[in-house]
Amino acid sequence: MSWINHLYVIYQKLDAPGCEEVKHNILKAQIDGCNRGEIYFSVLQQLVHIKVEKAPVYELIKGEVENIIQYSREQYLN
């Protein structure tokens, strides 16, 4: 599964009450990127911010975030 598919699962999970701002911030990072690599790193940066600043929300999406990080290991470090 590609990282973008994991991102869509994250969006679905963030439809939960109290997660709207987090979802908006990730979506904004995705929209602000102008090419595939830049979008990926913008979204990844936002996810790291969520891990630090909004730990309860991060726990909700932790599995998908780890899959997105694994994608970067496979794509960019090989």
Buried (B, 14 or more C-beta within 10 A) or exposed (E): EEBBEBBEBBBEBBEEEEBEEBBEBBBEBBEEBEEEEEBBBBBBEBBEBBBEEBEEBBEBBBEBBEBBBEBEEEEEEE
